[in-house]
Amino acid sequence: NSLIDTYTSILCAWFPQSAEACSWLLQILSDKYKCWTETILLHCPVIEVRRNFVHVLTAVFRTMTSNSKERNLYGVEESASCIPAEEDNGTLALGSDNEHEEIRDADDEVVITTFFRSGSSFKVRTTKRKGRARFILTKSLLAKFVGIGLLDLLEDCEGHWRRFDQLFECITAFALCGHEESVYLIRCGLVLRLVDIYLGDGGGVRLGSLVVGNRGKRSLRKNSGGHRRPKMGDKYNKPNFFPLLALLSVLVRSVVIMPDEDDSDSDSDSDSDDSDGDNSKRKAQKRITGTNNIFFPPTLHLHGIPESELSLRRIEMPRRDAALLSTKKILQTLFDEVPRA
């Protein structure tokens, strides 16, 4: 163990000094030695090895995310023709930063609204929508590794529930690099994937809503054929979901979850005489110019607060993700996870 720790310390000190070395490692882990990540994070029985691998990748992530050029490539995608015809089964959720791409479903969109100050309130300047990001097509080397090297492993991680802690910790390390990273993971459908793992078949996540790579496509075809998903836990042990929930917490607190437009807060009787159009306009205005805890929620993660306050920009979680996080099923399950005194 001391030898592993020594080599890890050397690598963690070396990678921050060389972006080229970081790119080299991500390249081989995404291509020639792609199996290494799965072997270490899901199959290796020695927890010290898995933890040290996370430390090394964390150093690489921090070095790569210090380059704004790399970050700008997260949502820029290659042409879909890069995927062989026999591999493309239509399960990839559409949506990218490319202007020619079409968005499949409005419920999967991240809504980015910029504001300007008008007296004591805020008014909308622009609204932009971005659909799901397809990590298999991204031009970013870092985002591609995170996608095919880490996110794709989530599809089969349930069968490795005794050792999957470090997989979630590794993805969390990427999410904590900054606001751009957390938002990109949300666009990759990670919230849906985590809820699906946490709640299982009863979680209400449609397979067609999940963003997948080539590995995930094979699993989707397998699941559609009646294949039963692995059962996590046994008579004596429960899976450790705390790393998963910690990752989910970072993602949820990186964006704003807007209240449902159908919710009403006891409008006065006089409002009932107004037309439906006037009511909808007033409710929309209330949502964007209301109290600060709606515009800048106090629950925002530390890397989300300056992003929102300095740029007067609000990023909303996709409606599909927000709806799943608000169900009785997940709330009750979360309450059951809390240790009782």
CORQUI-V422990 format. One record per pair of residues at least 24 apart in sequence whose ideal C-beta (glycine too) atoms are under 10 Angstrom apart, sorted by the first residue. I is the first residue (numbers start at 1). GAP is how many residues later the second one is. Records with the same first field share a line. If there is no record, write none. Layout:
BEGIN
I->GAP ; GAP
END
This chain:
BEGIN
1->45 ; 47 ; 48 ; 51
2->46
4->42 ; 44 ; 45 ; 47 ; 48 ; 49
5->43 ; 46 ; 47 ; 50
7->45 ; 49
8->40 ; 41 ; 43 ; 44 ; 45 ; 46 ; 47 ; 48 ; 51
9->43 ; 46 ; 47
10->46
11->41 ; 42 ; 44 ; 45 ; 48 ; 49
12->40 ; 43 ; 44 ; 45 ; 46 ; 47 ; 48 ; 50
13->46
14->42 ; 45
15->41 ; 42 ; 43 ; 44 ; 45 ; 46 ; 47 ; 48 ; 49
16->43 ; 44 ; 46 ; 47 ; 50
17->46
18->45
19->41 ; 44 ; 45 ; 47 ; 48 ; 51
21->39 ; 42
22->35 ; 37 ; 38 ; 39 ; 40 ; 41 ; 42 ; 45 ; 48 ; 119 ; 120
23->37 ; 40 ; 41 ; 44 ; 47 ; 118 ; 119 ; 122
24->117
25->31 ; 32 ; 35 ; 39 ; 120
26->31 ; 34 ; 35 ; 38 ; 114 ; 115 ; 116 ; 117 ; 118 ; 119 ; 120 ; 123
27->114 ; 117 ; 118
28->117
29->28 ; 31 ; 116 ; 119 ; 120 ; 121
30->111 ; 112 ; 114 ; 115 ; 116 ; 117 ; 118 ; 119
31->113 ; 114 ; 117
34->111 ; 114 ; 115 ; 118 ; 181
36->113
37->108 ; 111 ; 112 ; 113 ; 115 ; 116 ; 130 ; 133
38->111 ; 112 ; 114 ; 115 ; 118 ; 119 ; 122 ; 129 ; 177
40->123 ; 126 ; 127 ; 130
41->108 ; 109 ; 112 ; 116 ; 119 ; 122 ; 123 ; 124 ; 125 ; 126 ; 127 ; 128 ; 129
42->111 ; 114 ; 115 ; 117 ; 118 ; 119 ; 120 ; 121 ; 122 ; 124 ; 125
43->117 ; 120
44->119 ; 122
45->117 ; 118
46->117
47->116 ; 118 ; 119
49->117
50->113 ; 114 ; 115 ; 116 ; 117 ; 119 ; 120
51->114 ; 115 ; 118
52->114
53->113 ; 117
54->111 ; 112 ; 113 ; 114 ; 115 ; 116 ; 117 ; 118 ; 119
55->114 ; 115 ; 118
56->114
57->88 ; 89 ; 92 ; 93 ; 109 ; 112 ; 113 ; 114 ; 116 ; 117
58->111 ; 112 ; 114 ; 115 ; 116 ; 118 ; 119
59->114
60->82 ; 85 ; 113 ; 114
61->81 ; 84 ; 85 ; 109 ; 110 ; 112 ; 113 ; 114 ; 115 ; 116 ; 117 ; 120
62->111 ; 112 ; 114 ; 115 ; 116
63->79 ; 114
64->76 ; 77 ; 78 ; 79 ; 81 ; 110 ; 113
65->77 ; 109 ; 111 ; 112 ; 113 ; 115 ; 116
66->111 ; 112
67->75
68->112
69->71
70->69 ; 70 ; 71 ; 72 ; 73 ; 110
71->69 ; 71 ; 72 ; 106 ; 107 ; 108 ; 109 ; 110 ; 113
72->25 ; 67 ; 68 ; 108
73->24 ; 65 ; 66 ; 67 ; 68 ; 69 ; 70 ; 71
74->59 ; 61 ; 64 ; 65 ; 66 ; 68 ; 69 ; 70 ; 72 ; 106 ; 107 ; 109 ; 110 ; 111 ; 113 ; 114
75->26 ; 35 ; 55 ; 56 ; 58 ; 59 ; 60 ; 63 ; 64 ; 65 ; 68 ; 105 ; 108 ; 109 ; 112 ; 113
76->57 ; 61 ; 62 ; 63 ; 64 ; 67
77->24 ; 56 ; 57 ; 58 ; 59 ; 60 ; 61 ; 62 ; 63 ; 66
78->56 ; 58 ; 59 ; 60 ; 61 ; 66
79->58
80->54 ; 56 ; 57
81->56
82->54 ; 55
83->51 ; 53 ; 54 ; 130 ; 131 ; 134
84->130
87->49 ; 126 ; 127 ; 130 ; 131
88->126 ; 129
89->123 ; 128 ; 129 ; 131 ; 132 ; 135
90->118 ; 127
91->116 ; 117 ; 118 ; 119 ; 120 ; 121 ; 125 ; 126 ; 129 ; 130 ; 133
92->40 ; 42 ; 43 ; 44 ; 45 ; 118 ; 119 ; 120 ; 121 ; 124 ; 125
93->38 ; 39 ; 40 ; 41 ; 94 ; 95 ; 96 ; 99 ; 115 ; 116 ; 117 ; 118 ; 119
94->37 ; 38 ; 39 ; 40 ; 117
95->34 ; 35 ; 36 ; 37 ; 38 ; 39 ; 92 ; 116 ; 223
96->34 ; 35 ; 36 ; 37 ; 38 ; 41 ; 42 ; 91
97->33 ; 34 ; 36 ; 41 ; 42 ; 90
98->39
101->29 ; 30 ; 33 ; 36
102->29
103->26 ; 27 ; 28 ; 29
104->27 ; 28 ; 104 ; 105
105->26 ; 27 ; 103 ; 104 ; 213 ; 214 ; 215
106->25 ; 212 ; 213 ; 214
107->102 ; 211 ; 212 ; 213 ; 214 ; 215 ; 216
108->24 ; 79 ; 81 ; 84 ; 101 ; 103 ; 210 ; 211 ; 212 ; 213
109->78 ; 207 ; 208 ; 209 ; 210 ; 211
110->73 ; 74 ; 76 ; 77 ; 145 ; 205 ; 206 ; 207 ; 208 ; 211
111->144 ; 145 ; 147 ; 203 ; 204 ; 205 ; 206 ; 207 ; 208
112->71 ; 143 ; 201 ; 202 ; 203 ; 204
113->143 ; 145 ; 175 ; 182 ; 199 ; 200 ; 201 ; 202 ; 203
114->197 ; 198 ; 199 ; 200
115->173 ; 174 ; 180 ; 193 ; 196 ; 197 ; 198 ; 199
116->196
117->195
118->171
120->169
121->164 ; 167 ; 168 ; 169 ; 174
122->166 ; 167 ; 168 ; 170 ; 173 ; 190 ; 192
123->162 ; 165 ; 166
124->160 ; 161 ; 164 ; 165 ; 190
125->187 ; 188
126->187
127->161 ; 187 ; 189
128->185 ; 187
129->187 ; 189
130->53 ; 54 ; 57 ; 185 ; 188
131->56 ; 187
132->54 ; 55 ; 56 ; 57 ; 60 ; 77 ; 78 ; 79 ; 186 ; 188
133->50 ; 51 ; 52 ; 53 ; 54 ; 55 ; 56 ; 78
134->53 ; 54 ; 55 ; 77 ; 78 ; 79
135->49 ; 50 ; 52 ; 53 ; 54 ; 55 ; 76 ; 77 ; 78
136->75 ; 76 ; 77 ; 78 ; 79 ; 80 ; 81
137->76
138->46 ; 50
140->44
142->32 ; 35 ; 39 ; 42
143->31 ; 38 ; 41 ; 42 ; 45
144->69
145->29
146->24 ; 25 ; 28 ; 29 ; 35 ; 38 ; 39 ; 42 ; 44
147->37 ; 38 ; 41 ; 64 ; 65 ; 66
148->65 ; 66 ; 67 ; 68
149->64
150->24 ; 35 ; 40
151->34 ; 37 ; 38 ; 39 ; 42 ; 60 ; 61 ; 62 ; 64 ; 65
152->59 ; 60 ; 61 ; 62 ; 63 ; 64 ; 65 ; 67
153->62 ; 63
154->36 ; 39 ; 40 ; 42 ; 43 ; 56 ; 58 ; 61 ; 62 ; 90
155->38 ; 41 ; 42 ; 55 ; 57 ; 58 ; 60 ; 61 ; 62 ; 63 ; 64 ; 65 ; 67 ; 68
156->59 ; 60 ; 62 ; 63 ; 66 ; 73 ; 74
157->36 ; 40 ; 73 ; 75 ; 82 ; 87
158->38 ; 39 ; 42 ; 71 ; 72 ; 73 ; 74 ; 81
159->70 ; 71 ; 72 ; 73
160->70 ; 72 ; 79
161->36 ; 69 ; 70 ; 71 ; 72 ; 73 ; 76 ; 77 ; 78 ; 79 ; 80
162->70 ; 71 ; 72 ; 75 ; 77 ; 78
163->77
164->33 ; 68 ; 75 ; 76 ; 77 ; 79 ; 80
165->74 ; 75 ; 76 ; 77 ; 78 ; 79
166->77
167->76 ; 77 ; 80
168->26 ; 29 ; 72 ; 73 ; 74 ; 75 ; 76 ; 77 ; 78 ; 79 ; 80
169->74 ; 75 ; 77 ; 78
170->73 ; 77
171->72 ; 73 ; 76 ; 79 ; 80
172->71 ; 72 ; 74 ; 75 ; 76 ; 77 ; 78 ; 79
173->74
174->73 ; 76
175->71 ; 72 ; 73 ; 74 ; 75 ; 76 ; 79 ; 126 ; 128
176->70 ; 71 ; 74 ; 78 ; 125 ; 126 ; 127
177->126
178->76 ; 125 ; 126 ; 129
179->75 ; 76 ; 121 ; 122 ; 123 ; 124 ; 125 ; 126 ; 127 ; 128 ; 129 ; 136
180->74 ; 123 ; 127
181->69 ; 73 ; 122
182->65 ; 68 ; 69 ; 70 ; 71 ; 72 ; 73 ; 119 ; 121 ; 122 ; 125 ; 133
183->68 ; 71 ; 72 ; 121 ; 124 ; 132 ; 134
185->62 ; 65 ; 66 ; 69
186->65 ; 66 ; 68 ; 69 ; 129 ; 131 ; 132 ; 135
187->24 ; 131
188->24
189->129 ; 131 ; 132
190->57 ; 58 ; 61 ; 131
191->56 ; 57 ; 60 ; 61 ; 64 ; 126 ; 127 ; 129 ; 130 ; 131 ; 133 ; 134
192->126 ; 128 ; 129 ; 132 ; 133
193->51
194->47 ; 50 ; 51 ; 53 ; 54 ; 57 ; 58 ; 127 ; 130 ; 131
195->49 ; 53 ; 126 ; 129 ; 130 ; 132 ; 134 ; 135 ; 138
196->33 ; 128
197->32 ; 35 ; 42 ; 44 ; 47 ; 51
198->34 ; 41 ; 43 ; 46 ; 47 ; 50 ; 131 ; 132 ; 135 ; 136 ; 139
199->125 ; 128 ; 130 ; 131 ; 134
200->29 ; 31 ; 32 ; 133
201->27 ; 28
202->125 ; 127 ; 128 ; 131
203->121 ; 124 ; 126 ; 127 ; 130
204->119 ; 120 ; 123 ; 125 ; 126
205->115 ; 116 ; 119
206->114
209->109 ; 111 ; 112 ; 115
238->99
241->92 ; 93 ; 96
242->95
245->89 ; 92
248->77 ; 82 ; 86
249->50 ; 52
250->51 ; 53 ; 54
251->50 ; 66 ; 70 ; 74
252->47 ; 48 ; 49 ; 65 ; 69 ; 70 ; 73
253->44 ; 45 ; 46 ; 47 ; 48 ; 49 ; 50 ; 51 ; 52
254->46 ; 47 ; 48 ; 49 ; 50 ; 53 ; 61 ; 63
255->42 ; 45 ; 46 ; 49 ; 53 ; 59 ; 60 ; 61 ; 62 ; 63 ; 66 ; 67
256->38 ; 39 ; 40 ; 41 ; 43 ; 44 ; 48 ; 52 ; 58 ; 59 ; 60 ; 61 ; 66
257->40 ; 42 ; 59 ; 60 ; 61 ; 62 ; 64 ; 65 ; 66 ; 68 ; 69
258->29 ; 30 ; 36 ; 39 ; 56 ; 58 ; 59 ; 61 ; 64
259->24 ; 27 ; 28 ; 31 ; 35 ; 63
260->59 ; 62 ; 63 ; 66
261->26 ; 58
288->26
END
